[in-house]
Amino acid sequence: MDQTEKYLDLPLEEVIGDRFGRYSKYIIQDRALPDARDGLKPVQRRILYAMHVERNTHDKNFRKAAKTVGTVIGNYHPHGDSSVYEAMVRLSQNWKVRNRLIEMHGNNGSIDGDPPAAMRYTEARLSPIASELLRDIDKETVEYIPNFDETTDEPVVLPAKFPNLLVNGSTGISAGYATDIPPHNLGEVIDAVIMRIDKPGSSVDDLMRVLKGPDFPTGGIIQGVEGIKKAYETGKGKVVVRGKAAIETLKGNREQIVVTEVPFEVNKAAMVKKMDELRIDRKVEGIAEVRDETDRTGLRIVVELKKDANSEGILNFLYKNTDLQITYHFNMVAIKDKTPTLLSLPQLLDAYVSHQREVVTNQTRFDLNKAKKRAHIVEGLIKAISILDELIATIRASKDKADAKNQIMAKYGFTEPQAEAIVTLQLYRLTNTDIVQLEEEASELRKQMEKLSAILESEKKLLQTIKNDLRQIKKKFADDRRTHIEEKVEELKINIEVTVASEDVLVSVTRDGYVKRTSLRSYAASNSEDLPLKDDDHPISLLEINTTDNIMLFTNKGRYIICSVHELPDIRWKDMGQHISHIVPLEKEEHFIKVIPVRDFKEEDGFLMFFTRNGMVKRSEFQLYEAQRRGKALIALNLKNDDELVHVSRTDGGKDIFIATNKGYGLWYEEAEVSIVGQRAAGVKSISLKEDDFVVNGQVFDLEAPKDLFIITQRGASKRMKLKSFEKASRAKRGLLMLKELKKKPHRIQGFFMVNNQEMICYKTKNGDTQKVYPLELSASDRYGNGSFMIDADQTGEVMEVYKETVYEKPFENNDEES
């Protein structure tokens, strides 16, 4: 044959597909997934079987783990020694398995994730309950196959006298499949198996009356009975598992949280480290110290709290942000009929019952055959004793053993097994008393054969045998439930005080978007210096509020941002703030027009009133603007075309509105005329605008607190008017003129505000000058004049921007809300 003819020319995808398919089949069937009948993966089954064969059982001394690992590798499992030893160690870890199958002397790891000692140092033996998995394996109860090198046989499955898959659970990942079956309470699982035998049609609801749910070796609390039920019905579901924690009172008005149980498969040391990191990183306030006080008496983690700390809130924070609470996902996949299958609870129980029927049938058949053989021999021995002298004479006259056997078979009609038993009989058995013992044995064997035959002939008796066996195991090995089950999943409410140190600070926001929070100490030390600003920028808000409060920042583009005060950059008073774009990006030419502080959205009522440049007004409920997403700007109202937001106000629903336009029209009406709409709506018409006119500002005010109207025109004229010089009208009218119309250089309103006697108005001119005016220093004018010139516009340039001077506010003092 030519050298090249030895090789096949195959497409790569075909070869890879074929090889990976074979590999996948192997790891699914023979590595990572448990068998639905005995709940074991192949490596676990081989470890237990090897220890059984070596008589390394609970009633004998411990034996070096390395010896067992060597036997497993040499005879059954040709893989790495570490993988075998790790599987062996896991079966001995009482925080991983509910009923451990291997007892181990020496360091077998810890709940903190410490590695076990090397196998040359540890000793192991089967636990008493593991022997129940292997009991009667020598009675031809299960199928055997040749091992990897065909030097011996190994079992395909163990007899499993208790439902190990549910009792100890399983976890594994293979190709395309994964499994997560939680451990359960032995007594409860046996009760469920018995119920399924008695009532083959029993529902999940019926079964859950005895099998409440998982029972983890580490205890803890399961929340969510619905999740358990769904998992039992479909094989998939999830529950919340949390550690057991209690709040204890200490001296001096202090408390501590004591954790005595942790969730299943959680690394305790990693969890304690995470708790301490939260304290160090100030992610949670009120924790003084975290200590792991676990010792030989039991698990104990102490979270010591500071004086007057919110212990419930801190505990909820730990549940939410550490592994003190986890979500356990059921994924009950096991190998059934050589196929990976997602199994419901009834299917799992049925697979186990079906296996037990087979095991008990095979075991009974084996015992019956053995009894029949023995009865046959006993019958021969009784007959032999009655003709003992003749037999002895015949045997003495024979040449050898074979001749003796043939002689007595021919002369007295014994069968070959009976003849064998007679010729190998010891002399001491020829005493007179032996006939009585043999007759008693024959009677016992007859009873036994009747009983065994009845089991094989009656389905009812077969099932009764299985149930009796299970009850015996329950009586011997069952213990109390460790995991407590709660009906509902608790919603974790965390007060902001838990995560943020409560402190009054000064928050400053500028028109161009520079924000910061400053300690009151830093502000006091500045001797009232002005806020550092960029050119052409000015502050729009200066608020003394708490780090646990929030602020809403509204922009001219109709968007708003919610910021938690504690998340604002902490910057000294004498340093410039940080631009908002570091927190949330702004659009081009977008700037802030209003800041509204909020203490608690849920407790705040009232409305937000929006005024736009193109003559729209909108009123919406304040609570609509609460948002969980804080990383982006949200839409406050829907602006059409090139419209802009000019002002936003908080209202209580009973205020009045005044709107001023660029061409000098003013309109006054009640807030109630503006209907309440949703968050994204555009609103309604606020004032009827002439061509080329636009709204300069809209103000919300209280008639009980008298305020004057103040305007500044582009030519630098300012005017103060009394409200009574206007008549109240209704929404969307043209309004009344506030300026005298001039043919040459007509005045246009550049700024409009409702003012009281303390407020100062600032205005900027075209050449960059900033001027200030106290409106109350001006005498009140009527509607028909153009006011007094404050500047010479020909010299300074026209007025470009008008704004109120920002004053230091304490919005939540005496619970007065900002309006």
ZIDALIN-V701193 format. One line per field, one symbol per residue. ss: DSSP state (a for helix, b for strand, c for the rest). burial: # if it has 16 or more other C-alpha atoms within 10 Angstrom, else .. A space follows every 50 residues. Layout:
ss = ???
burial = ???
This chain:
ss = ccaaaacccccaaaaaaaaaaaaaaaaaaaaaccbccccccaaaaaaaaa aaacccccccccbbaaaaaaaaaaacccccaaaaaaaaaacccccccccc cbbbbcccccccccccccccccbbbbcaaaaaaaccaaaccccbbbcccc ccbbbccccccccaaaaacbbbbccccbbbbccccaaaaaaaaaaaaacc cccaaaacccccccccccccbbbcaaaaaaaaaacbbbbbbbcbbbbbbb cccbbbbbbbbccccccaaaaaaaaaaaaaccccccbbbbbbccbccbcc bbbbbcccccaaaaaaaaaaacccbbbbbbbcbbbbccbbbbccaaaaaa aaaaaaaaaaaaaaaaaaaaaaaaaaaaaaaaaaaacaaaaaaaaacccc aaaaaaaaaaaacccaaaaaaaacccaaaacccaaaaaaaaaaaaaaaaa aaaaaaacaaaaaaaaaaaaaaaaaaaccccccbbbcccccccccaaaac cccbbbbbbbcccbbbbbbaaaaaccccccccccccccbbbbbbbbcccb bbbbbcccbbbbbbaaaccbcccccccbbaaacccccccccbbbbbbbcc aaacccbbbbbbcccbbbbbbaaaaccccccccbbcccccccccbbbbbb bccccbbbbbbcccbbbbbbaaaccbcccccccbbcccccccccbbbbbb bccccccbbbbbbcccbbbbbcaaaccccccccccbbcccccccccccbb bbbbbccccbbbbbbccccbbbbbaaaccbbccccccbbcccaaaaccbb bbbbcccbbcccaaacccc
burial = .......................##..####################### ##...###...#####.######.###......##..############# ####..##.##....#..#..################.####........ ...##.################.#..#####################... ...#..##.################.###################.#... ....###############.##.###.##....####..#.#......## ######..############.#####.#########...########### ###.###.##########..##.#########.##.....#..##..#.. ...######....##..######...........#..#..##..#..##. .#..##.....######..##.##...#..#####........#.##### #..#################..#.......#......############# ################.######...####..#..#...##########. .....##################.#.......#######...######## #.#.#################..#.#..###########...######## #.....#################..#.#.##########.#.....#### ######...######.......#.##...#.##..##...#.#..##### ######...###....#.#
